[in-house]
C-alpha cells in the first residue's frame, strides 16, 4: 500500500524541484512558479492523503496539465519541464505493480 511507502514522495519532490530549477523556472514570472510548485506538490500529496489509485493517477494527470499550461504561458523557454510529471508517474506505476496480489502474478493461491 502506498501509505506504507510515503518515504518515496521525498525523492519525487526533490527531483521535481531540481528539474524545475534546471528548466529555468526561477527566471519565469511568479504565476509560472506557482503553477510548477502545484504540479510538483499534487502527486505526492494525493499519494499521501488517499489510498485510491484513481486519485493518484488524476493528480499525475493534473500535474501534467499544470506543467503544460506553465510552459505555454511562460515567456521563458522551459525545456524538459514535463519530466516533473513523469517522475511521480513512474513511481505510481511501479508502486501499483509491486502491490499486485500474488495470484495475478502467476503465484500459487493458498487453499
C-alpha positions, -999 to +999 in steps of 0.1 A: +000+000+000+012+035-009+005+046+027+034+025+038+057+039+011+053+076+019+090+080+020+090+076-018+075+110-021+106+128-007+128+120-037+098+128-060+096+163-046+134+168-045+137+156-081+108+178-092+123+208-076+157+202-091+142+196-125+122+229-122+154+247-113+173+231-142+145+241-166+148+277-156+115+282-138+132+308-115+135+331-145+098+329-152+071+350-135+056+343-101+025+327-117+045+302-136+065+294-105+032+288-085+019+265-113+051+245-113+051+243-075+015+230-076+025+205-102+053+193-081+032+190-049+000+175-064+010+139-069+029+134-036+000+150-017-025+128-034-004+097-027+000+106+009-036+117+016-056+090-002-051+053-008-071+054-041-051+047-072-076+067-093-069+098-073-032+093-076-035+090-114-057+121-116-031+140-096-003+130-120-026+140-150-033+173-133+004+178-128+010+173-165-018+197-174-004+224-150+031+220-164+017+223-200-001+255-190+030+268-174+052+260-204+027+276-228+022+308-207+059+313-198+079+340-216+110+319-207+118+287-225+112+258-201+128+228-217+123+193-201+097+207-177+074+177-182+099+154-166+085+167-133+052+148-140+070+118-154+088+110-122+057+105-100+040+087-128+068+061-128+068+059-090+030+054-091+032+027-118+059+007-101+041+010-067+010-003-083+029-032-099+046-042-067+012-042-048-004-067-072-017-098-055+004-130-060-025-147-078-024-121-106+013-125-110+011-162-116+018-173-080+001-202-063-030-194-044-035-209-009-064-231-003 
